[in-house]
Amino acid sequence: MPDSLKDSIHFVFVRTQFASNLGSSVRIMKNMGFRNLILIQPECEVGMEARSYAMKGADILESALFLPSLEAAAERLGVLIGTTARYQGRKESLIDCRTLSEDLLPRLRNFSVGIVFGSETNGLKKEELPFCQWLVEIPTHPGYPVLNLAQSAAIVSYELNLSFRNDSNRESRKLAPPEQVDLLLEKTGAVLEEIRSSERLSVEKALYRLGKIARRAQLDRDDVKMLHGLLKEISRSGRD
């Protein structure tokens, strides 16, 4: 995933209260190579103080897009991903930063993606959460889970930048794209169902662990091809 595709990533700041936080967040965007900024109802002045904290990222502030609501951002972008440090709702759409960068982002390369940060005091409102298809949790110590806006932006932008760097390495080393690994795991699940002789084997749990192993191993195309052949032999042996 070349750096040019970073243009598909938009940082969306909602009701930012402090110019220092805004500027510092924009500076880290610049550090990590992101430049698309959307501001929704900022409560601070987007002026000299913010630009001074942004340093060489001041150009990002000057080209920022102002929108009236998160709903307007959802209409403009294909996908919104909210950030949170404390979330008590349903967990199906809640992921951590590493999952965002390693698993989710590669699947969204054909979309315009907004990474949404709420206000420093209250985060995102309940009525805004449905506009986010996923929520990203930054793991923190439970004794003090709330991060400064600029700290959150730094952690998320670092993880995203790492994902782009890893994807560039994947292309240069001819690593298997995520969809090929997913297909391999799907085939593995089918073969496990075929040969399973005991209910003690949970195919779902096995696939979860194998998925983590496969992504850590960074399989190349030849690895995937060989494993497909091995699964074919295992399947054939199980039928004999």
Secondary structure, DSSP 8 states (H G I E B T S, - for coil): --GGGGGGEEEEEES---HHHHHHHHHHHHHTT--EEEEES-SS--SHHHHHHHGGGHHHHHT-EEES-HHHHHHHSSEEEEEES---S-STTEEEHHHIIIIIGGGGTTS-EEEEE-BTTTBS-TTTGGG-SEEEE----TTS----HHHHHHHHHHHHHHHHHHHHHHHHTTB--HHHHHHHHHHHHHHHHHH---TTS-HHHHHHHHHHHHHHHT-BHHHHHHHHHHHHHHHHHHH-
